[in-house]
Amino acid sequence: MASNNSDAPRPVLIALGANIPSAAGPPAKTLCAALRALEQAGLEPMDISPFYETEAWPDPGDPPFLNAVAAFKTRLQPFALLTLLHEVETRFGRRRSALNAPRSLDLDLLDYDGRVEEGAVMLPHPRLAQRRFVLEPLAAVAPGWRHPVSGKTVEAMLKAL
C-alpha cells in the first residue's frame, strides 16, 4: 500500500516584524518570544534570518521596525497556519487598527511549499516582492528561493527595488 504524505510536514516561510514593545519586552525580545510560541504550537524551526532594523513606512517618524524571516516545517494547512499566526500576534498585543500603524508583532505567511492560492489565504504573500524589509531577511534565510508565480529569485527581486 502506498504511503499517504498529505500530512507530511511542509516548508513555510514566515516574516516577523515589530516596532513597539509587547508584554515580552522590546521588539527583539518580542520576535524571540514569538518564535518560541510558534515552535511550542508545533511548527518545526529550520532557520531564522538575522534581525534587520528598518525605517517605519509609510511614516518614518514612527519607531523603526525590527524584521526577520523564519523557515519552519508544519503539518498545518495554510488557513490553519494563518489563523495560528493571527492568534500569536494577538497574544503579543497586536491591535489591528489603522493600516501600516505601529505594531507589537506582525507575522506574515510569505510562502507555503511554493503554493499559489487566492482567497482567504493569499500565497505567496501578495506584496513581498515590493518590500525590502521582507526580501533582505528572506535572502539571508532562503537565498535560492524563487517566487512561485514570477519565477524570480529573491536576489533578483531585491535588485529590482
Secondary structure, 3 states (H helix, E strand, C coil): CCCCCCCCCEEEEEEEEECCCECCECHHHHHHHHHHHHHHCCCEEEEECCCEEECCCCCCCCCCEEEEEEEEEECCCHHHHHHHHHHHHHHCCCCCCCCCCCCCCEEEEEEECCCCECCCCCECCCCHHHCHHHHHHHHHHCCCCECCCCCCEHHHHHHHC
